[in-house]
Amino acid sequence: MSFTGARARIPAAGSLGNPGAIWPVACVLALVVASDYKFRLRANDQAVTGNADLFVLAEIGTYALVAIFLFVRFRPDTRVRRPDVVTFLSYAYALMLAGSALYSPYLKLALVRGAQVLVVLALSRALARHAKPADMHRVAHGFFVLIAGSVLLGLLVRFPQGKLQAGRFTWLYVHPVEAGEMLAIAVVLLAGYVLAHGLERAGPRWPLPVYLVLLAICAGGLIATKTRGAVIGAIVGVLLVVWTRWRGQRKVEAGVVLAVVLITIALSSSSAIESFFARGETLAKLSTLNSRTDLWGYAFELFPEHPLYGFGLTASRGLFLESIGLGGGHNALVNLLMDTGILGAACWLALLVAILLAARRLTLPVERMMILSVLPAMIANSVFTEGLGAPANVGCTWLFVLAAWVGVARRA
């Protein structure tokens, strides 16, 4: 099944675009806000019970509105088209997630999450077929403006936090780990636009000081969250921005300069860096990565019971919550092995590799740089959090957005 419909004309570079080009930004940001922005405190065990409050219904309603819009705007047809590898694996991964909801021990929550994955897939395919390169850059700009605005909101209005989150920056009732994940993506995107400011591309073109101010806001917010995995992911992404920005001798020169800068920072601020990553925790707690190693050990004890198909979507959240008190796999691959087994994890890994390989072959330099920087940053962060291997969150949304961006760049 594919989505077809009228194509929006390409707006002039630097313009905000005509109304027909607003839908990519509106749809992507709507899903991010609905999934990741928390407007109330809720106990960890409330989600797996399937009890829906007003905010849960609002999240479901937002996904439903996006689905209705896509159906009305891009009428699906039954024409069969030969899919490329990225498209095929996008469908395979999404269907593995949605299908695993049918045998989940937490059926209500799993069915909702499975349906949300299908909406994200539909949005991804609509973007790949009907969006222009300018539209994808608008999505990126809209995202980091949203995140920078959220940082300012968090500075101006402080909301109550749990004991485990004390001293860590966030906004609303968003967990600092989730805030860090969003901020890391925004930082890598902004670093890309700063370094690629002189390159020709479609979409909004703002003055360089605007990008620098937004980058400073998001980078400061990221460090203040004290989310170590997100900081590592952002560092990986920014390094790849520098590496992919130039070619040949310029790449070597940039690498040498960056290495000198990093060594200087490490030598002059070693105590501050050590304090940041230690975060005041005991050696015993650090040695288990905040109980993550205990959780992963328990996961691999359970894994042989259902190795091929897993326990079902969202099972990792409930099983770990009941036994260890931590919800989710705290690692994308572990999360997928528990929820969807080897088949789901294999689809996920294949999709990541396919997007990276397809991005390497792109001839549009900025698009190539963005995809090859953002996705590895998300992968690095996924070692410590399950977002990239779970449904209905910013990691899942951006994974499918990047898959669509590859398709858009190929058409261009």
DAVEN-V974510 format. One record per residue. N is the residue number from 1. RES is the residue in one letter. PHI is phi in whole degrees, -180 to 180 (none if undefined). NEAR is the number of other ideal C-beta (glycine too) atoms within 10 Angstrom. D_FIRST is the distance of its C-alpha to the first C-alpha in Angstrom with 1 decimal. Layout:
<<N:RES:PHI:NEAR:D_FIRST> <N:RES:PHI:NEAR:D_FIRST>>
//
This chain:
<<1:M:none:11:0.0> <2:S:-135:16:3.8> <3:F:-107:20:7.0> <4:T:-125:13:9.8> <5:G:166:15:13.3> <6:A:-68:9:16.9> <7:R:-98:11:18.1> <8:A:-78:19:21.1> <9:R:-71:12:24.2> <10:I:-78:16:25.7> <11:P:-75:19:28.5> <12:A:-65:9:31.9> <13:A:-60:13:32.6> <14:G:93:11:34.2> <15:S:-84:13:33.0> <16:L:-78:13:31.2> <17:G:98:21:28.7> <18:N:-82:11:27.9> <19:P:-56:8:26.3> <20:G:-66:14:22.9> <21:A:-96:20:22.9> <22:I:-82:15:23.9> <23:W:-60:21:20.6> <24:P:-61:26:19.7> <25:V:-65:22:23.1> <26:A:-62:14:23.2> <27:C:-68:25:19.9> <28:V:-65:28:20.8> <29:L:-67:16:24.4> <30:A:-61:16:23.7> <31:L:-69:25:21.9> <32:V:-64:21:24.8> <33:V:-65:16:27.5> <34:A:-63:20:26.0> <35:S:-86:22:25.7> <36:D:-110:22:28.7> <37:Y:-91:19:31.3> <38:K:-102:17:33.6> <39:F:-108:13:35.8> <40:R:-162:10:38.0> <41:L:-83:10:39.4> <42:R:-142:14:37.9> <43:A:-61:7:39.2> <44:N:-59:13:37.1> <45:D:-86:13:37.0> <46:Q:-74:12:35.7> <47:A:-66:20:32.0> <48:V:-72:21:31.8> <49:T:-73:12:33.6> <50:G:86:14:30.7> <51:N:-77:11:33.0> <52:A:-104:16:31.4> <53:D:-102:10:33.6> <54:L:-60:9:33.1> <55:F:-74:15:31.6> <56:V:-63:16:29.1> <57:L:-64:10:28.1> <58:A:-66:13:27.9> <59:E:-63:20:25.6> <60:I:-62:16:23.2> <61:G:-63:11:23.5> <62:T:-64:18:22.7> <63:Y:-61:22:19.4> <64:A:-64:13:18.7> <65:L:-64:14:19.7> <66:V:-63:23:17.4> <67:A:-63:18:14.4> <68:I:-64:11:15.8> <69:F:-59:16:16.5> <70:L:-63:22:13.0> <71:F:-67:13:11.7> <72:V:-74:9:14.8> <73:R:-75:15:14.9> <74:F:-122:19:11.5> <75:R:-56:10:10.2> <76:P:-69:15:6.5> <77:D:-126:12:6.3> <78:T:-104:6:5.7> <79:R:-67:8:7.0> <80:V:-93:8:6.9> <81:R:-118:10:8.4> <82:R:-72:6:10.9> <83:P:-80:14:10.5> <84:D:-78:15:13.8> <85:V:-63:15:15.6> <86:V:-63:23:15.2> <87:T:-63:21:11.4> <88:F:-58:15:11.5> <89:L:-71:22:14.3> <90:S:-62:27:12.8> <91:Y:-63:17:10.1> <92:A:-61:18:13.1> <93:Y:-66:28:15.5> <94:A:-62:24:13.7> <95:L:-69:16:13.0> <96:M:-64:23:16.6> <97:L:-63:29:18.0> <98:A:-65:20:16.3> <99:G:-65:17:17.2> <100:S:-69:25:20.7> <101:A:-67:25:21.3> <102:L:-69:12:21.8> <103:Y:-118:15:25.0> <104:S:-74:23:26.3> <105:P:-69:13:29.9> <106:Y:-115:21:29.1> <107:L:-62:15:26.4> <108:K:-60:15:26.4> <109:L:-63:24:26.1> <110:A:-65:27:23.5> <111:L:-64:17:21.2> <112:V:-65:21:21.4> <113:R:-64:26:20.9> <114:G:-62:23:17.8> <115:A:-65:17:16.3> <116:Q:-64:27:17.4> <117:V:-61:24:15.7> <118:L:-66:16:12.2> <119:V:-66:21:13.3> <120:V:-62:27:14.5> <121:L:-61:20:11.3> <122:A:-61:21:9.5> <123:L:-64:26:12.7> <124:S:-59:26:12.8> <125:R:-70:25:9.6> <126:A:-65:25:11.0> <127:L:-63:26:14.3> <128:A:-61:26:13.4> <129:R:-92:19:12.1> <130:H:-122:23:14.5> <131:A:-81:22:17.5> <132:K:-106:22:20.6> <133:P:-53:19:23.0> <134:A:-61:25:25.3> <135:D:-64:25:22.7> <136:M:-68:29:22.4> <137:H:-69:25:26.2> <138:R:-65:25:26.4> <139:V:-60:23:24.3> <140:A:-62:24:26.8> <141:H:-65:21:29.7> <142:G:-61:18:28.7> <143:F:-66:22:28.3> <144:F:-74:23:31.7> <145:V:-68:17:33.4> <146:L:-59:17:32.1> <147:I:-70:26:33.5> <148:A:-62:20:36.8> <149:G:-63:13:37.2> <150:S:-67:24:36.7> <151:V:-62:25:39.4> <152:L:-63:12:41.8> <153:L:-61:13:41.1> <154:G:-64:19:41.9> <155:L:-75:14:45.1> <156:L:-83:8:46.2> <157:V:-127:9:45.3> <158:R:-96:11:45.8> <159:F:-99:15:44.1> <160:P:-60:7:45.5> <161:Q:-126:16:44.5> <162:G:-73:10:44.9> <163:K:-62:5:47.7> <164:L:-73:9:45.4> <165:Q:-104:18:44.1> <166:A:-60:7:47.5> <167:G:83:10:48.2> <168:R:-113:17:44.6> <169:F:-78:22:43.0> <170:T:-162:25:40.0> <171:W:-136:24:39.0> <172:L:48:15:38.6> <173:Y:-114:17:38.1> <174:V:-71:21:35.7> <175:H:-66:19:36.7> <176:P:-56:21:38.2> <177:V:-65:23:35.9> <178:E:-69:22:32.8> <179:A:-62:30:34.6> <180:G:-62:30:35.5> <181:E:-63:32:32.0> <182:M:-65:30:31.0> <183:L:-67:32:34.2> <184:A:-62:32:33.7> <185:I:-63:31:30.4> <186:A:-63:28:32.1> <187:V:-63:31:35.2> <188:V:-65:28:33.3> <189:L:-60:28:31.4> <190:L:-66:27:34.7> <191:A:-61:25:36.5> <192:G:-63:26:34.1> <193:Y:-70:28:34.6> <194:V:-67:16:38.3> <195:L:-74:20:38.6> <196:A:-99:19:36.3> <197:H:-62:15:38.0> <198:G:-88:6:39.5> <199:L:-87:12:36.4> <200:E:-78:10:34.5> <201:R:-160:19:31.0> <202:A:-87:21:29.0> <203:G:89:24:28.9> <204:P:-61:20:31.8> <205:R:-129:16:35.0> <206:W:-96:13:37.5> <207:P:-59:9:41.1> <208:L:-56:12:41.7> <209:P:-59:8:43.8> <210:V:-65:13:41.0> <211:Y:-63:22:38.8> <212:L:-66:14:41.9> <213:V:-65:13:42.7> <214:L:-62:24:39.2> <215:L:-64:21:39.3> <216:A:-63:13:42.7> <217:I:-64:22:41.5> <218:C:-70:26:38.5> <219:A:-65:20:40.5> <220:G:-63:14:43.3> <221:G:-63:25:41.1> <222:L:-62:26:39.5> <223:I:-64:17:43.0> <224:A:-70:19:44.2> <225:T:-70:27:41.4> <226:K:56:19:43.1> <227:T:-94:28:39.8> <228:R:-64:18:40.7> <229:G:-62:22:37.3> <230:A:-67:30:35.8> <231:V:-64:22:38.9> <232:I:-62:17:38.5> <233:G:-60:31:34.8> <234:A:-65:27:35.8> <235:I:-62:16:38.6> <236:V:-59:19:36.3> <237:G:-63:27:33.9> <238:V:-67:23:36.8> <239:L:-61:19:38.4> <240:L:-71:21:35.2> <241:V:-59:25:35.1> <242:V:-64:18:38.6> <243:W:-68:16:37.9> <244:T:-90:22:34.9> <245:R:-69:20:36.5> <246:W:-118:16:39.1> <247:R:-131:10:39.5> <248:G:64:7:42.5> <249:Q:-66:8:45.9> <250:R:-61:10:44.6> <251:K:-65:14:42.3> <252:V:-64:11:45.4> <253:E:-61:11:47.5> <254:A:-64:15:45.0> <255:G:-64:14:44.7> <256:V:-65:10:48.5> <257:V:-60:11:49.0> <258:L:-64:14:46.3> <259:A:-63:11:47.9> <260:V:-63:10:51.3> <261:V:-62:10:50.1> <262:L:-65:12:48.4> <263:I:-65:10:51.6> <264:T:-62:10:53.7> <265:I:-63:12:51.7> <266:A:-63:10:51.8> <267:L:-73:8:55.6> <268:S:-83:10:56.4> <269:S:-128:12:54.2> <270:S:-61:10:54.1> <271:S:-68:8:55.6> <272:A:-67:9:53.2> <273:I:-66:12:50.1> <274:E:-62:9:51.5> <275:S:-65:11:52.1> <276:F:-64:13:48.5> <277:F:-74:12:46.9> <278:A:-74:13:49.5> <279:R:56:14:48.9> <280:G:72:8:52.2> <281:E:-94:11:51.0> <282:T:-73:8:53.2> <283:L:-62:7:53.0> <284:A:-64:7:52.0> <285:K:-72:13:49.0> <286:L:-67:12:48.0> <287:S:-67:9:48.3> <288:T:-102:13:45.6> <289:L:52:17:43.4> <290:N:57:16:43.8> <291:S:72:13:43.4> <292:R:-65:19:40.1> <293:T:-64:12:41.7> <294:D:-64:15:42.8> <295:L:-64:23:39.3> <296:W:-66:18:37.8> <297:G:-62:11:40.6> <298:Y:-66:16:39.8> <299:A:-61:20:36.1> <300:F:-77:11:37.0> <301:E:-75:10:39.3> <302:L:-80:17:36.5> <303:F:-52:16:33.9> <304:P:-62:7:35.4> <305:E:-69:8:34.8> <306:H:-141:18:31.0> <307:P:-72:11:30.4> <308:L:-82:9:27.1> <309:Y:-110:16:25.0> <310:G:77:27:27.2> <311:F:-93:23:28.4> <312:G:112:24:25.2> <313:L:-55:30:23.7> <314:T:71:31:26.6> <315:A:-62:25:29.2> <316:S:-60:30:30.7> <317:R:-64:27:31.6> <318:G:-73:22:33.4> <319:L:-64:21:35.0> <320:F:-71:24:36.5> <321:L:-64:16:37.5> <322:E:-70:11:39.5> <323:S:-95:13:41.2> <324:I:-116:16:41.7> <325:G:94:11:41.1> <326:L:-111:18:38.3> <327:G:-90:20:34.8> <328:G:88:25:32.0> <329:G:-79:26:32.4> <330:H:53:26:33.8> <331:N:-167:24:32.0> <332:A:-62:28:28.3> <333:L:-68:18:28.6> <334:V:-61:24:30.9> <335:N:-60:29:28.7> <336:L:-71:29:25.7> <337:L:-61:25:28.0> <338:M:-74:30:29.2> <339:D:-81:33:26.0> <340:T:-121:29:23.6> <341:G:72:20:26.2> <342:I:-63:15:26.1> <343:L:-64:17:22.5> <344:G:-66:26:21.2> <345:A:-64:22:23.9> <346:A:-65:16:23.1> <347:C:-61:22:19.4> <348:W:-64:25:20.8> <349:L:-61:16:23.5> <350:A:-64:16:21.4> <351:L:-65:23:19.1> <352:L:-59:22:22.3> <353:V:-64:12:23.8> <354:A:-64:19:20.8> <355:I:-65:23:20.8> <356:L:-65:16:24.6> <357:L:-66:12:24.7> <358:A:-66:21:22.1> <359:A:-66:24:24.2> <360:R:-61:11:27.3> <361:R:-90:10:26.3> <362:L:-69:19:25.5> <363:T:-97:9:28.0> <364:L:-84:20:27.9> <365:P:-64:16:30.7> <366:V:-70:23:30.1> <367:E:-61:23:26.4> <368:R:-59:18:27.4> <369:M:-65:26:30.2> <370:M:-63:28:28.3> <371:I:-67:26:25.6> <372:L:-73:21:28.2> <373:S:-105:26:30.4> <374:V:-69:27:28.3> <375:L:-64:25:26.3> <376:P:-61:18:29.6> <377:A:-62:27:31.3> <378:M:-66:27:28.7> <379:I:-65:19:29.1> <380:A:-61:21:32.9> <381:N:-68:28:32.8> <382:S:-70:27:30.6> <383:V:-65:17:33.6> <384:F:-113:22:35.2> <385:T:-143:28:32.5> <386:E:-89:24:29.3> <387:G:-50:28:27.2> <388:L:-70:27:25.0> <389:G:-112:30:24.3> <390:A:-137:24:23.8> <391:P:-88:25:21.3> <392:A:56:26:22.0> <393:N:-157:24:24.4> <394:V:-65:26:24.9> <395:G:-65:25:24.5> <396:C:-63:24:21.0> <397:T:-61:26:20.0> <398:W:-71:26:21.6> <399:L:-60:28:20.2> <400:F:-74:25:16.6> <401:V:-65:26:18.3> <402:L:-66:24:19.9> <403:A:-61:26:16.8> <404:A:-69:28:15.5> <405:W:-62:31:19.1> <406:V:-59:27:19.0> <407:G:-64:21:16.1> <408:V:-64:21:17.9> <409:A:-65:22:21.2> <410:R:-63:16:19.9> <411:R:-65:11:18.9> <412:A:-75:15:22.3>>
//
